[in-house]
Amino acid sequence: MARRRNIFDRTRSGEDIGLDRSGQSGRQRTINLDGSYNIERKTGRVLGNFYPYHWFITTSWSHYWLLVLGFYGVMNIIFASIYYAIGVDQINGIHGHSAFGNFLYCFFFSVQSFTTVGYGGMYPVGKLANFVSAIEAFTGLMTFALATGTLYGRFSKPVSKIRYSKNIIIAPYRDITGMQFMVANEMSSELVEMEARVNISWFEDEGDGKKIRRFQQVKLEIDKIAMFPTSWIINHPIDEESALFGRTLKDIQDMDFEVFVLLKGFDNVFAQTIYSRHSFMEEQFIFGAKFRRPFEINNEGRVVMDLNKVGDFDRVEIAIPELA
């Protein structure tokens, strides 16, 4: 009972990571592999939790360019249809010999108006065509201003590319064992003043058949490093105060252990603080392993970092202490 009380006290005194304590079976991982939270939000709004600017900044590049180019094409088709409907005779310079040819000229004129290029080969001569082209030029200016802003926002946003080991291992550490995982910086940018915070959670039976999820902010051997040029093995010594003390692999799987990781560091390229989130599930635990060094010295004496080797390990023998 004394050991259980120590774990509970440390959990209460540690920082709240904002997750519920309800014991619900069958739930998925809390943090996705890309660092995003695996949480569905219901807002009551028609668009849900969709906010245009946030979507433009955070969505993938393929989705971003698909929407931008799609909007550009659709808007020009719409305005080309309007020009064609009001009559090609109101646009000087159209020399199409068929209906489709005239529509193509209207489309190209729309592109010139939308982008405010105005080559001079085609120009509106009617009042209605001038009115429509004035609206289109304004729409184009606003559209490109928004597109430029979101594009700059995407490029100026600090990005962290931290590679995590696929597994989290229980390795021999001094006279005890340690929970370890490896991280490495995938980018050539320099990260300094890196800090790590690790929390673990598990299901615990309250005695009446009701389960509650417990949390513990674990102690790390080293929780801050000044420089991060190669890799970093983050190690949690499993002592008697750790919730993992005396646990076997089957215990970890039955108790639905999950490890939450938050890394923080300063990026010299962006001159801003970057964050990286990750989680490990119970099926990613490996008992009795030791990480290999993912870098070597080449013939010229330079350190060569092989990111493909991050997380490689060798099997070793460990002893699990008995619970008191």
JOURQUI-V936749 format. One record per backbone hydrogen bond with DSSP energy under -0.5 kcal/mol. CO is the residue of the C=O (numbers start at 1). NH is the residue of the N-H. Records with the same first field share a line. If there is no record, write none. Layout:
BEGIN
CO=NH ; NH
END
This chain:
BEGIN
1=5
2=6
3=7
4=8
5=9
6=10
7=11
8=12
9=13
10=14
21=213
22=24
23=25
24=27
30=38
32=35
36=32
37=39
39=41
41=43
45=48
47=50
49=51
51=55
52=56
53=57
54=58
55=59
60=64
61=65
62=66
63=67
64=68
65=69
66=70
67=71
68=72
69=73
70=74
71=75
72=76
73=77
74=78
75=79
76=80
77=81
78=82
79=83
80=84
81=85
82=86
83=87
87=90
88=91
90=92 ; 125 ; 126
91=94
92=123
93=95
98=102
99=103
100=104
101=105
102=106
103=107
104=108
105=109
106=110
107=111
108=112
109=113
110=114
111=115
112=117
113=116
123=92
126=130
127=131
128=132
129=133
130=134
131=135
132=136
133=137
134=138
135=139
136=140
137=141
138=142
139=143
140=144
141=145
142=146
143=147
144=148
145=149
146=150
147=151
148=152
149=153
150=154
151=155
152=156
153=157
159=161
161=163 ; 186
162=164
163=184
168=286
169=171 ; 180
170=288 ; 289
171=178
173=176
176=173
177=238
178=171 ; 180
179=236
180=169
181=234
182=165
183=232
184=163 ; 186
189=191
190=268
191=228
192=266
194=225
195=264
197=262
198=218
199=260
200=216
201=258
202=214
204=212
210=206
211=23
212=204 ; 214
214=202
216=200 ; 218
223=196
225=194
226=193
230=185
232=183 ; 234
233=235
234=181
235=221 ; 237
236=179
237=239
238=177
239=242
242=245
244=247
248=252
249=253
250=254
251=255
252=257
253=256
255=203
257=282
258=201
259=280
260=199
261=278
262=197
263=276
264=195
265=267 ; 274
266=192 ; 268
267=271 ; 272
272=267
274=265
276=263
278=261
280=259
281=284
282=285
284=168
286=170
288=316
290=314
292=294
294=306
296=298 ; 304
298=301
302=298
303=305
304=296 ; 306
305=307
306=309
307=310
309=312
312=292
314=290
319=321
END
